Amino acid sequence: MDSQNADHAAVDRRLENLEIKASYTEDLLEQLNLAVYRQQQVIDSLALQVAQLRQQSPEQGGGARTLLDELPPHY
């Protein structure tokens, strides 16, 4: 009977450790999801700012380019 009690106690400890790890994992996942959400908000804001800047000066941002535009002035 003593080995059964020891086995039961070992299983209980292992189960408790797994529950603790699962709890920490859930907390970490929630923190990571929040970080991703905040980063997406920043990305969306920056994309909106870029679109607004392109609208302010359409002749510089969206025009067709040629290879001559890419050459440095000394060519």
N, CA, C and O atoms as CSV, one atom per row, in Angstrom:
chain,resi,resn,atom,element,x,y,z
A,1,MET,N,N,0.799,-1.194,0.000
A,1,MET,CA,C,0.000,0.000,0.000
A,1,MET,C,C,0.848,1.267,0.000
A,1,MET,O,O,0.426,2.288,-0.543
A,2,ASP,N,N,2.026,1.219,0.595
A,2,ASP,CA,C,2.872,2.410,0.630
A,2,ASP,C,C,3.315,2.826,-0.764
A,2,ASP,O,O,3.400,4.019,-1.052
A,3,SER,N,N,3.596,1.867,-1.627
A,3,SER,CA,C,4.019,2.214,-2.983
A,3,SER,C,C,2.859,2.813,-3.771
A,3,SER,O,O,3.062,3.652,-4.649
A,4,GLN,N,N,1.636,2.374,-3.448
A,4,GLN,CA,C,0.466,2.959,-4.110
A,4,GLN,C,C,0.286,4.405,-3.685
A,4,GLN,O,O,-0.018,5.264,-4.513
A,5,ASN,N,N,0.470,4.677,-2.414
A,5,ASN,CA,C,0.359,6.039,-1.912
A,5,ASN,C,C,1.458,6.925,-2.501
A,5,ASN,O,O,1.212,8.083,-2.839
A,6,ALA,N,N,2.654,6.388,-2.620
A,6,ALA,CA,C,3.767,7.149,-3.193
A,6,ALA,C,C,3.504,7.432,-4.666
A,6,ALA,O,O,3.758,8.532,-5.156
A,7,ASP,N,N,2.986,6.412,-5.371
A,7,ASP,CA,C,2.649,6.605,-6.787
A,7,ASP,C,C,1.554,7.657,-6.947
A,7,ASP,O,O,1.620,8.511,-7.831
A,8,HIS,N,N,0.561,7.582,-6.087
A,8,HIS,CA,C,-0.540,8.543,-6.133
A,8,HIS,C,C,-0.031,9.959,-5.853
A,8,HIS,O,O,-0.436,10.910,-6.521
A,9,ALA,N,N,0.851,10.096,-4.873
A,9,ALA,CA,C,1.411,11.406,-4.548
A,9,ALA,C,C,2.258,11.936,-5.715
A,9,ALA,O,O,2.217,13.128,-6.018
A,10,ALA,N,N,3.015,11.062,-6.360
A,10,ALA,CA,C,3.838,11.475,-7.500
A,10,ALA,C,C,2.954,11.929,-8.655
A,10,ALA,O,O,3.256,12.923,-9.316
A,11,VAL,N,N,1.873,11.211,-8.899
A,11,VAL,CA,C,0.944,11.592,-9.966
A,11,VAL,C,C,0.296,12.931,-9.637
A,11,VAL,O,O,0.135,13.779,-10.515
A,12,ASP,N,N,-0.075,13.123,-8.377
A,12,ASP,CA,C,-0.664,14.395,-7.950
A,12,ASP,C,C,0.305,15.559,-8.161
A,12,ASP,O,O,-0.091,16.630,-8.623
A,13,ARG,N,N,1.586,15.340,-7.817
A,13,ARG,CA,C,2.597,16.396,-7.998
A,13,ARG,C,C,2.776,16.722,-9.485
A,13,ARG,O,O,2.856,17.885,-9.879
A,14,ARG,N,N,2.834,15.672,-10.287
A,14,ARG,CA,C,2.997,15.885,-11.729
A,14,ARG,C,C,1.793,16.619,-12.308
A,14,ARG,O,O,1.947,17.524,-13.128
A,15,LEU,N,N,0.610,16.231,-11.883
A,15,LEU,CA,C,-0.600,16.887,-12.359
A,15,LEU,C,C,-0.622,18.354,-11.925
A,15,LEU,O,O,-0.974,19.230,-12.715
A,16,GLU,N,N,-0.253,18.618,-10.689
A,16,GLU,CA,C,-0.212,19.995,-10.197
A,16,GLU,C,C,0.806,20.825,-10.987
A,16,GLU,O,O,0.529,21.972,-11.337
A,17,ASN,N,N,1.980,20.251,-11.269
A,17,ASN,CA,C,2.991,20.960,-12.061
A,17,ASN,C,C,2.482,21.264,-13.467
A,17,ASN,O,O,2.726,22.349,-13.997
A,18,LEU,N,N,1.781,20.315,-14.068
A,18,LEU,CA,C,1.212,20.529,-15.397
A,18,LEU,C,C,0.150,21.630,-15.374
A,18,LEU,O,O,0.071,22.444,-16.294
A,19,GLU,N,N,-0.665,21.648,-14.316
A,19,GLU,CA,C,-1.683,22.690,-14.192
A,19,GLU,C,C,-1.040,24.065,-14.037
A,19,GLU,O,O,-1.528,25.047,-14.598
A,20,ILE,N,N,0.045,24.139,-13.281
A,20,ILE,CA,C,0.759,25.410,-13.113
A,20,ILE,C,C,1.343,25.867,-14.447
A,20,ILE,O,O,1.225,27.035,-14.817
A,21,LYS,N,N,1.976,24.933,-15.169
A,21,LYS,CA,C,2.544,25.268,-16.473
A,21,LYS,C,C,1.452,25.718,-17.442
A,21,LYS,O,O,1.650,26.667,-18.200
A,22,ALA,N,N,0.313,25.051,-17.422
A,22,ALA,CA,C,-0.792,25.430,-18.302
A,22,ALA,C,C,-1.287,26.832,-17.962
A,22,ALA,O,O,-1.610,27.617,-18.854
A,23,SER,N,N,-1.343,27.135,-16.691
A,23,SER,CA,C,-1.782,28.465,-16.264
A,23,SER,C,C,-0.814,29.540,-16.751
A,23,SER,O,O,-1.243,30.572,-17.266
A,24,TYR,N,N,0.497,29.302,-16.592
A,24,TYR,CA,C,1.498,30.257,-17.076
A,24,TYR,C,C,1.431,30.386,-18.599
A,24,TYR,O,O,1.593,31.479,-19.142
A,25,THR,N,N,1.195,29.273,-19.278
A,25,THR,CA,C,1.112,29.296,-20.737
A,25,THR,C,C,-0.086,30.104,-21.203
A,25,THR,O,O,0.019,30.877,-22.155
A,26,GLU,N,N,-1.219,29.935,-20.546
A,26,GLU,CA,C,-2.412,30.712,-20.887
A,26,GLU,C,C,-2.175,32.199,-20.671
A,26,GLU,O,O,-2.599,33.020,-21.485
A,27,ASP,N,N,-1.503,32.553,-19.581
A,27,ASP,CA,C,-1.200,33.954,-19.299
A,27,ASP,C,C,-0.256,34.526,-20.352
A,27,ASP,O,O,-0.455,35.641,-20.832
A,28,LEU,N,N,0.758,33.768,-20.703
A,28,LEU,CA,C,1.703,34.214,-21.720
A,28,LEU,C,C,1.010,34.382,-23.063
A,28,LEU,O,O,1.266,35.355,-23.773
A,29,LEU,N,N,0.141,33.452,-23.419
A,29,LEU,CA,C,-0.587,33.537,-24.678
A,29,LEU,C,C,-1.458,34.791,-24.714
A,29,LEU,O,O,-1.541,35.460,-25.744
A,30,GLU,N,N,-2.095,35.106,-23.612
A,30,GLU,CA,C,-2.919,36.316,-23.534
A,30,GLU,C,C,-2.053,37.566,-23.711
A,30,GLU,O,O,-2.444,38.496,-24.417
A,31,GLN,N,N,-0.892,37.590,-23.079
A,31,GLN,CA,C,0.023,38.724,-23.231
A,31,GLN,C,C,0.512,38.866,-24.665
A,31,GLN,O,O,0.591,39.978,-25.187
A,32,LEU,N,N,0.841,37.747,-25.304
A,32,LEU,CA,C,1.303,37.786,-26.690
A,32,LEU,C,C,0.186,38.238,-27.628
A,32,LEU,O,O,0.430,39.010,-28.555
A,33,ASN,N,N,-1.023,37.767,-27.395
A,33,ASN,CA,C,-2.155,38.215,-28.213
A,33,ASN,C,C,-2.369,39.712,-28.086
A,33,ASN,O,O,-2.652,40.385,-29.077
A,34,LEU,N,N,-2.236,40.236,-26.884
A,34,LEU,CA,C,-2.380,41.671,-26.672
A,34,LEU,C,C,-1.270,42.439,-27.384
A,34,LEU,O,O,-1.524,43.492,-27.968
A,35,ALA,N,N,-0.049,41.924,-27.342
A,35,ALA,CA,C,1.067,42.575,-28.028
A,35,ALA,C,C,0.839,42.583,-29.538
A,35,ALA,O,O,1.092,43.592,-30.197
A,36,VAL,N,N,0.364,41.467,-30.086
A,36,VAL,CA,C,0.084,41.391,-31.523
A,36,VAL,C,C,-1.039,42.367,-31.890
A,36,VAL,O,O,-0.969,43.037,-32.920
A,37,TYR,N,N,-2.057,42.443,-31.062
A,37,TYR,CA,C,-3.170,43.365,-31.304
A,37,TYR,C,C,-2.675,44.808,-31.320
A,37,TYR,O,O,-3.043,45.583,-32.203
A,38,ARG,N,N,-1.852,45.166,-30.354
A,38,ARG,CA,C,-1.317,46.539,-30.302
A,38,ARG,C,C,-0.419,46.827,-31.502
A,38,ARG,O,O,-0.474,47.918,-32.070
A,39,GLN,N,N,0.403,45.860,-31.888
A,39,GLN,CA,C,1.262,46.055,-33.054
A,39,GLN,C,C,0.422,46.240,-34.315
A,39,GLN,O,O,0.767,47.052,-35.173
A,40,GLN,N,N,-0.668,45.500,-34.436
A,40,GLN,CA,C,-1.527,45.647,-35.609
A,40,GLN,C,C,-2.171,47.025,-35.633
A,40,GLN,O,O,-2.350,47.605,-36.703
A,41,GLN,N,N,-2.522,47.556,-34.460
A,41,GLN,CA,C,-3.070,48.911,-34.397
A,41,GLN,C,C,-2.042,49.922,-34.906
A,41,GLN,O,O,-2.387,50.839,-35.651
A,42,VAL,N,N,-0.787,49.756,-34.508
A,42,VAL,CA,C,0.278,50.651,-34.959
A,42,VAL,C,C,0.470,50.521,-36.468
A,42,VAL,O,O,0.604,51.524,-37.169
A,43,ILE,N,N,0.484,49.289,-36.965
A,43,ILE,CA,C,0.648,49.055,-38.399
A,43,ILE,C,C,-0.492,49.712,-39.173
A,43,ILE,O,O,-0.255,50.370,-40.186
A,44,ASP,N,N,-1.715,49.540,-38.707
A,44,ASP,CA,C,-2.868,50.146,-39.379
A,44,ASP,C,C,-2.764,51.665,-39.383
A,44,ASP,O,O,-3.068,52.311,-40.386
A,45,SER,N,N,-2.337,52.231,-38.267
A,45,SER,CA,C,-2.177,53.680,-38.174
A,45,SER,C,C,-1.105,54.173,-39.137
A,45,SER,O,O,-1.294,55.182,-39.816
A,46,LEU,N,N,0.016,53.468,-39.197
A,46,LEU,CA,C,1.097,53.863,-40.099
A,46,LEU,C,C,0.667,53.725,-41.559
A,46,LEU,O,O,1.008,54.571,-42.385
A,47,ALA,N,N,-0.068,52.679,-41.880
A,47,ALA,CA,C,-0.551,52.506,-43.248
A,47,ALA,C,C,-1.488,53.643,-43.633
A,47,ALA,O,O,-1.440,54.131,-44.762
A,48,LEU,N,N,-2.329,54.063,-42.714
A,48,LEU,CA,C,-3.221,55.188,-42.961
A,48,LEU,C,C,-2.422,56.469,-43.184
A,48,LEU,O,O,-2.738,57.252,-44.079
A,49,GLN,N,N,-1.391,56.681,-42.373
A,49,GLN,CA,C,-0.548,57.867,-42.540
A,49,GLN,C,C,0.153,57.868,-43.892
A,49,GLN,O,O,0.250,58.911,-44.539
A,50,VAL,N,N,0.641,56.716,-44.320
A,50,VAL,CA,C,1.302,56.611,-45.626
A,50,VAL,C,C,0.307,56.926,-46.732
A,50,VAL,O,O,0.639,57.645,-47.675
A,51,ALA,N,N,-0.911,56.398,-46.631
A,51,ALA,CA,C,-1.936,56.671,-47.640
A,51,ALA,C,C,-2.261,58.161,-47.687
A,51,ALA,O,O,-2.437,58.730,-48.764
A,52,GLN,N,N,-2.339,58.785,-46.523
A,52,GLN,CA,C,-2.621,60.222,-46.479
A,52,GLN,C,C,-1.481,61.028,-47.090
A,52,GLN,O,O,-1.724,62.007,-47.796
A,53,LEU,N,N,-0.255,60.632,-46.828
A,53,LEU,CA,C,0.890,61.330,-47.419
A,53,LEU,C,C,0.911,61.165,-48.933
A,53,LEU,O,O,1.253,62.101,-49.655
A,54,ARG,N,N,0.549,59.985,-49.414
A,54,ARG,CA,C,0.496,59.773,-50.864
A,54,ARG,C,C,-0.570,60.635,-51.512
A,54,ARG,O,O,-0.390,61.102,-52.636
A,55,GLN,N,N,-1.673,60.850,-50.821
A,55,GLN,CA,C,-2.729,61.703,-51.361
A,55,GLN,C,C,-2.296,63.167,-51.394
A,55,GLN,O,O,-2.714,63.920,-52.274
A,56,GLN,N,N,-1.463,63.568,-50.440
A,56,GLN,CA,C,-1.016,64.963,-50.389
A,56,GLN,C,C,-0.072,65.300,-51.533
A,56,GLN,O,O,-0.069,66.431,-52.017
A,57,SER,N,N,0.729,64.333,-51.972
A,57,SER,CA,C,1.662,64.587,-53.067
A,57,SER,C,C,1.625,63.429,-54.062
A,57,SER,O,O,2.557,62.628,-54.115
A,58,PRO,N,N,0.556,63.337,-54.846
A,58,PRO,CA,C,0.433,62.195,-55.754
A,58,PRO,C,C,1.467,62.210,-56.877
A,58,PRO,O,O,1.796,61.150,-57.411
A,59,GLU,N,N,1.983,63.369,-57.248
A,59,GLU,CA,C,2.953,63.412,-58.335
A,59,GLU,C,C,4.279,62.774,-57.937
A,59,GLU,O,O,5.040,62.367,-58.815
A,60,GLN,N,N,4.576,62.673,-56.666
A,60,GLN,CA,C,5.832,62.070,-56.230
A,60,GLN,C,C,5.684,60.593,-55.900
A,60,GLN,O,O,6.631,59.829,-56.088
A,61,GLY,N,N,4.543,60.177,-55.422
A,61,GLY,CA,C,4.424,58.819,-54.918
A,61,GLY,C,C,3.951,57.792,-55.910
A,61,GLY,O,O,4.505,56.694,-55.956
A,62,GLY,N,N,2.946,58.101,-56.709
A,62,GLY,CA,C,2.335,57.054,-57.489
A,62,GLY,C,C,2.606,57.098,-58.974
A,62,GLY,O,O,2.063,56.273,-59.708
A,63,GLY,N,N,3.414,58.015,-59.451
A,63,GLY,CA,C,3.643,58.141,-60.881
A,63,GLY,C,C,4.468,57.007,-61.444
A,63,GLY,O,O,5.177,56.307,-60.723
A,64,ALA,N,N,4.357,56.840,-62.769
A,64,ALA,CA,C,5.149,55.809,-63.431
A,64,ALA,C,C,6.616,56.212,-63.435
A,64,ALA,O,O,6.948,57.386,-63.602
A,65,ARG,N,N,7.479,55.241,-63.251
A,65,ARG,CA,C,8.914,55.518,-63.197
A,65,ARG,C,C,9.600,54.831,-64.367
A,65,ARG,O,O,9.152,53.790,-64.847
A,66,THR,N,N,10.672,55.421,-64.807
A,66,THR,CA,C,11.466,54.824,-65.872
A,66,THR,C,C,12.836,54.485,-65.315
A,66,THR,O,O,13.179,54.875,-64.199
A,67,LEU,N,N,13.613,53.757,-66.099
A,67,LEU,CA,C,14.969,53.428,-65.664
A,67,LEU,C,C,15.825,54.678,-65.511
A,67,LEU,O,O,16.744,54.700,-64.693
A,68,LEU,N,N,15.535,55.713,-66.284
A,68,LEU,CA,C,16.307,56.957,-66.163
A,68,LEU,C,C,16.109,57.592,-64.792
A,68,LEU,O,O,17.002,58.265,-64.276
A,69,ASP,N,N,14.937,57.374,-64.207
A,69,ASP,CA,C,14.690,57.892,-62.862
A,69,ASP,C,C,15.570,57.201,-61.833
A,69,ASP,O,O,15.867,57.777,-60.787
A,70,GLU,N,N,15.985,55.988,-62.112
A,70,GLU,CA,C,16.764,55.205,-61.168
A,70,GLU,C,C,18.266,55.491,-61.263
A,70,GLU,O,O,19.004,55.197,-60.323
A,71,LEU,N,N,18.728,56.057,-62.378
A,71,LEU,CA,C,20.147,56.294,-62.562
A,71,LEU,C,C,20.632,57.474,-61.734
A,71,LEU,O,O,19.920,58.473,-61.628
A,72,PRO,N,N,21.799,57.394,-61.155
A,72,PRO,CA,C,22.350,58.544,-60.452
A,72,PRO,C,C,22.628,59.678,-61.450
A,72,PRO,O,O,22.777,59.407,-62.642
A,73,PRO,N,N,22.701,60.924,-61.006
A,73,PRO,CA,C,22.840,62.060,-61.909
A,73,PRO,C,C,24.135,62.065,-62.711
A,73,PRO,O,O,24.187,62.729,-63.746
A,74,HIS,N,N,25.175,61.364,-62.294
A,74,HIS,CA,C,26.453,61.447,-63.031
A,74,HIS,C,C,26.477,60.560,-64.266
A,74,HIS,O,O,27.476,60.570,-64.984
A,75,TYR,N,N,25.423,59.787,-64.551
A,75,TYR,CA,C,25.399,58.956,-65.761
A,75,TYR,C,C,24.881,59.718,-66.929
A,75,TYR,O,O,24.792,59.175,-68.030
